[in-house]
Amino acid sequence: MTRPVLATLVAVPLLLSLLAGCGSGDDYSAYCDAVSAHQSDLTKDFARGEAGLLAAIPAFEDLRDQAPSDIRRDWGTLITALTDLRKALDDAGVKSSDYTAGKAPTGVTAAERKAIVAAADKVSSTKVQEASQHVQQQARDVCHTPLTL
């Protein structure tokens, strides 16, 4: 086999796999429809800060479920961190808005406070922030729809 033929046989499948990731497949169509459908509500949620992010978990779960494989893990990372924070707050019987200047409300035990702080640190971790940036970039680049988390 000559080099040009061999190169073509290798390049064509590679090119097709790259084109499949450019938003033309059904995989991205359903995902982009979901991104567009959630955009307005998510914009309102994001305006509410941390409480809004926690309220947005069901929308994030829907987006994760619709997401193509290349971005699904990032959605999972973001959702897990937010779900852990919501659970820590729920276990303590408080809302994120109950915190004033970073101080826990009355009645929160040291163990509950520690769990909340650990969960909040996870949300602000580099791994979660990078996942957030990836899903935002994907929404802009592939779906042409901005999501600002």
Phi, psi and omega per residue, in radians:
M1 nan 2.376 -3.127
T2 -1.410 2.782 -3.121
R3 -1.032 -0.795 -3.122
P4 -1.057 -0.674 3.133
V5 -1.182 -0.781 3.124
L6 -1.082 -0.764 3.121
A7 -1.077 -0.677 3.119
T8 -1.164 -0.718 3.139
L9 -1.131 -0.563 3.102
V10 -1.403 -0.709 -3.041
A11 -1.251 -0.649 -3.083
V12 -1.074 -0.887 3.103
P13 -1.071 -0.651 3.112
L14 -1.109 -0.785 3.122
L15 -1.089 -0.746 3.137
L16 -1.118 -0.674 3.126
S17 -1.194 -0.618 3.092
L18 -1.190 -0.716 3.124
L19 -1.150 -0.567 3.122
A20 -1.105 -0.447 3.131
G21 -1.558 0.148 -3.077
C22 -1.717 0.346 3.044
G23 1.546 0.137 -3.094
S24 -1.627 -0.247 -3.077
G25 -1.496 2.851 3.089
D26 -1.049 -0.558 3.109
D27 -0.907 -0.833 -3.113
Y28 -1.400 -0.516 -3.130
S29 -1.061 -0.876 3.130
A30 -1.115 -0.717 3.129
Y31 -1.103 -0.828 -3.128
C32 -1.132 -0.620 3.041
D33 -1.068 -0.734 3.133
A34 -1.164 -0.719 3.102
V35 -1.031 -0.834 3.136
S36 -1.095 -0.715 -3.110
A37 -1.135 -0.590 -3.097
H38 -1.599 -0.202 -2.990
Q39 -0.973 -0.850 -3.076
S40 -1.092 -0.834 3.139
D41 -1.141 -0.683 3.130
L42 -1.149 -0.646 3.096
T43 -1.042 -0.747 3.102
K44 -1.142 -0.748 3.129
D45 -1.090 -0.772 -3.100
F46 -1.093 -0.547 3.132
A47 -1.148 -0.348 -3.130
R48 -1.562 0.065 3.097
G49 1.292 -2.517 -3.057
E50 -1.027 -0.739 3.124
A51 -1.050 -0.639 3.107
G52 -1.187 -0.663 3.082
L53 -1.101 -0.704 3.113
L54 -1.166 -0.660 3.105
A55 -1.187 -0.422 -3.099
A56 -1.435 -0.074 -3.091
I57 -0.916 -0.796 3.122
P58 -1.054 -0.661 3.092
A59 -1.167 -0.714 3.097
F60 -1.080 -0.695 3.127
E61 -1.121 -0.685 3.084
D62 -1.127 -0.743 3.119
L63 -1.122 -0.716 3.072
R64 -1.050 -0.755 -3.118
D65 -1.149 -0.507 3.130
Q66 -1.570 -0.265 -2.984
A67 -1.177 2.509 2.986
P68 -1.149 2.783 -3.019
S69 -1.008 -0.533 -3.066
D70 -1.242 -0.225 -3.135
I71 -2.160 -0.126 -3.079
R72 -1.056 -0.712 -3.124
R73 -1.103 -0.689 3.115
D74 -1.114 -0.726 3.063
W75 -1.055 -0.738 3.130
G76 -1.064 -0.729 3.115
T77 -1.057 -0.818 3.141
L78 -1.120 -0.810 -3.105
I79 -1.126 -0.748 -3.136
T80 -1.056 -0.779 -3.139
A81 -1.097 -0.788 -3.137
L82 -1.182 -0.675 3.117
T83 -1.134 -0.700 3.091
D84 -1.101 -0.696 3.100
L85 -1.148 -0.798 3.123
R86 -1.035 -0.727 3.139
K87 -1.111 -0.763 3.135
A88 -1.085 -0.723 3.098
L89 -1.153 -0.787 3.129
D90 -1.077 -0.746 3.128
D91 -1.062 -0.557 3.122
A92 -1.511 -0.173 3.141
G93 1.281 0.520 -3.125
V94 -2.269 2.922 3.041
K95 -1.970 2.774 3.132
S96 -1.052 -0.533 -3.134
S97 -1.257 -0.208 3.101
D98 -1.294 -0.277 3.133
Y99 -1.424 2.277 3.102
T100 -2.063 2.136 -3.129
A101 0.907 0.652 3.087
G102 1.365 0.067 -3.124
K103 -1.661 2.359 3.131
A104 -1.204 2.516 3.089
P105 -1.180 2.816 3.113
T106 -1.011 2.441 3.090
G107 1.695 -0.170 3.100
V108 -1.436 2.160 -3.129
T109 -1.289 2.903 3.111
A110 -1.067 -0.695 3.139
A111 -1.155 -0.731 3.118
E112 -1.139 -0.736 3.114
R113 -1.071 -0.757 3.138
K114 -1.070 -0.728 3.131
A115 -1.149 -0.705 3.127
I116 -1.147 -0.788 3.138
V117 -1.090 -0.757 3.132
A118 -1.090 -0.736 3.133
A119 -1.183 -0.705 3.110
A120 -1.147 -0.670 3.087
D121 -1.101 -0.649 3.119
K122 -1.124 -0.722 3.124
V123 -1.074 -0.647 -3.109
S124 -1.603 0.120 -3.124
S125 -1.176 2.776 3.107
T126 -1.020 -0.738 -3.116
K127 -1.038 -0.797 -3.119
V128 -1.253 -0.684 3.110
Q129 -1.122 -0.683 3.085
E130 -1.146 -0.715 3.097
A131 -1.071 -0.733 3.102
S132 -1.062 -0.775 3.115
Q133 -1.100 -0.681 3.138
H134 -1.111 -0.791 -3.117
V135 -1.187 -0.605 3.091
Q136 -1.165 -0.775 3.135
Q137 -1.103 -0.739 3.124
Q138 -1.062 -0.765 3.140
A139 -1.083 -0.722 3.129
R140 -1.203 -0.856 -3.004
D141 -1.293 -0.742 -3.028
V142 -1.631 -0.743 -3.071
C143 -1.692 -0.194 -3.118
H144 1.002 0.653 -3.130
T145 -2.324 2.071 -3.131
P146 -1.345 2.376 2.958
L147 -2.158 2.110 3.134
T148 -1.933 1.859 -3.120
L149 -1.653 nan nan
